[in-house]
Every structure is written in structure tokens, then in C-alpha cells.
Amino acid sequence: MELDKTLEEYGKRLYEELRFDKYNLDSEYEEQPRRYMDWALLYGKALLERRKAEDEMDTVRGQVDLEVREFPGNFSLTPDSKGKVMETAIKSAVNVAAKVVEVREKFYRIYELCKLFEHATVAFVQRKELLKGEGDLWINKYYSAVTVKEKAQTEKSKGEIDDDLRNHRRRSL
């Protein structure tokens, strides 16, 4: 299970997998733990990759920092009369170095995926609760009973029929 898709692709997949068919609850109940586990495994893998990216970022920053201090001219920095370069200039040079920017972008991508997968696991817990609620509605025959709206519509129709009959009787008299 690789983290090779974009954030948008994972987001679309998540959106689809969170949906369920309330008329097919038995298979939805069966699939729920597997789907949760798939996303939890992605979350675990992303956490590991995030930690690796943090370590790589620290390593690269340290290497670039050392290069800047040893060869400030290569980074367009000029030492003062004592041969020193200001610390803020060194930090700035490190932050804009191509190697550092590259690993930082990698870290941010992994960080975004971690957040998505974290929220996915929470969403699947909510999905589980929704499935339980739907099951309770079926058990209590919610979907087989006439709803309040349908009952009100029926009552309205009966009232209209009664009114039409009264009006027709009045006209015929």
C-alpha cells in the first residue's frame, strides 16, 4: 500500500467509500471494518513517512547549513571584516536553498496526507454510527410506515376531495 496518489485522488476515493446504500445494510456492515482498516493502514504508513521526511529535512538543513558556513560566497554571502557571516543571513540562505525547499515540499505533501487519513479514520467511525442508526430505523420499520409528510399529503387530498364534493352538491341544488 503506497502513498503514490495525490491528495485530491485520495479525497475522491474517501468521499466515495464513505457513502453507503441504506437498502443494502448487510453488505455495508460487512465492509465497514475492512474499509476502516484500509484507511487506518494508510494513516499509519503516512505517519511513518512523515517521520522519515522530518528526519530527511533535518539532515538536509544541517548539510546546507554547514556548506553555507564553509563556503558563504557560493550562496552570495559576504563575510564581515572578521570573516564572519551574520547568523540571520545563514538561516535565510539555508531556507531558500533548493535542496531544503525540495525536502520541505515533500514533508508538506506527506503532512497533508497524514491529516486526510487521520480525518478519514474519524469519518469511518462516524460512518459506523450512521450505519447503526440506519439499522435501527429498519428494525423499527421506519421505512415501511407512512411518513408524517405522506400522511399530511393524504389528509390534504382527503380534505380537497371533501371540499370538491360539497361544492358540487351546492352547485347541483
N, C-alpha and C positions, 0 to 999 in steps of 0.2 A: 504494500500500500504506500505509494509515493505521493509526495506533495507537489505534483507537477502541473496541476491545473491553476488557472487564475482565480482570484478572489471572486470574480463575477460568475465563473463556471461553478465553483463550489456553492455560491449563493443560490443560483438557479436550481442546482441539484437539491439543495437543502429545502428550498421552497416546495419543490415537487414531493419530496419524501415526507414532509410534514403533513401533507394533505392526507385525508383518509375517506374511504367510502362507507358512509353510515349504513348502507344496505348490505355490507359485506364485513360485518364486525368480527366474525370468527377468524377470517384470514388476517384482518388488521391487528387483532390481539396477538396472533401468532407471529407476525412480522415485527411488532413493536420492539421486543428486546434485541433482535438482530440489528435493526436499524439504529437503535441507540448505541449498541456496541460498535458498529461501524464508525459512527461519528466520534465516539469516545476514544477509539483507537487512533483516529486521525488527530484528535486533540493531543493525545499522549505523544504521538510522533512529532507533532508541531512544537510541543514544549521542549522535546529533546533537541530539535533543530534550532529552536530559538536560543537555547543554552549554548549550542555549538557556534551559532552566529555571534553571540555575545563574546565568547572566547576568541573567536577569529578577529572580531573588531578590536578587542583589547590588544591582541598580538600585533595587528597591522598598525594600530595607532602608536604602539611602542616602537615598532621598527621605523616608522616615518618620523617620529619624534627624534629618534637617535640620528637619522640621516640629516634632519634639519639642523640639529646641534653640531654635527660634524662638518657639514658642507652647506652653510647658510646661503652661500652665493648661488647654489643650484636652485634655491627657492626664492630668489630675488630679495634676499635679506642682506643687509649690510651691518656688520658688527660696528660697535662704537669704538672709541679710541683705546679702550682696554681689551678689545677683542670679544666683547660680549654682545649678545643679541637679546633684546627685551623679551621677557617671558611671554607677554601677550602676543608678540609677533610670531613667536614659535608656535603657540597654540593655534593661532589663526592659520599659519602655514600648514599645520597638521590637519586641521579641519577641512581645508579645501583641497588637500592632496587627492589625486584621482583614486589611488588605492583605498583611501579611507572612505571616500564618497561611495565607491563601489560596494564595500562590505557593509556600509551603513544602509544602503538601499536594500541589500539582501536581508539585513536584520529587520528592517521595517516591513518587508513583504511577509516574512515569517511571523512577525508580531501580529500583523493583520489577520493572518490565517489562524493563529492561536486564539485571537479574540472571537473570530467567527465560529471556530469549533467549540470553544467554551460556551458560547451562547446557543450553539446547536444542541449541546447536551442538555442545557436547561430547557430548551424548546421541546425536546423529546420527552422530558419529564412532564411538561405541560400537556403534550400530546397524549401521554398515557392517561392523565387525569380526564382529558376530554373524551377519550375512548371509554373510560369507566362511566362517565356521565351519560354518554350515548347509550351504553349498555343498560344503564338504569332506566333510561327513557323507554327503551324497547321492553324491558321487563314490566314496567308499569303501563304498558300499552298506550304510550303517548301517541305513537304514530298510527294506531288503529282507531283511536277515538276521534270524534268530531271536534275540531278545534273551536275555540271561542269565536274566532273570526268567521269560520264557516257557519257556526251556529247563528251568529248575528246576521250574516248574509241571508240565511234561511228564514229567520224571523222577519227580516225586512221584506223578503219576497212574499211571505205569507201575508204580511200587512198590506202590501201593494195589491195582491190578489183580492183581499177582502175589500179594499177601497174601490177597486175596479168593479166588483160585484155590487156594492152599494150604489155607486154612480150609475151603473147600468140599470138597476132596479128603479132608481129615481127617474131616469130618462124614460123608461118604459111605462111608468104610471101616468 
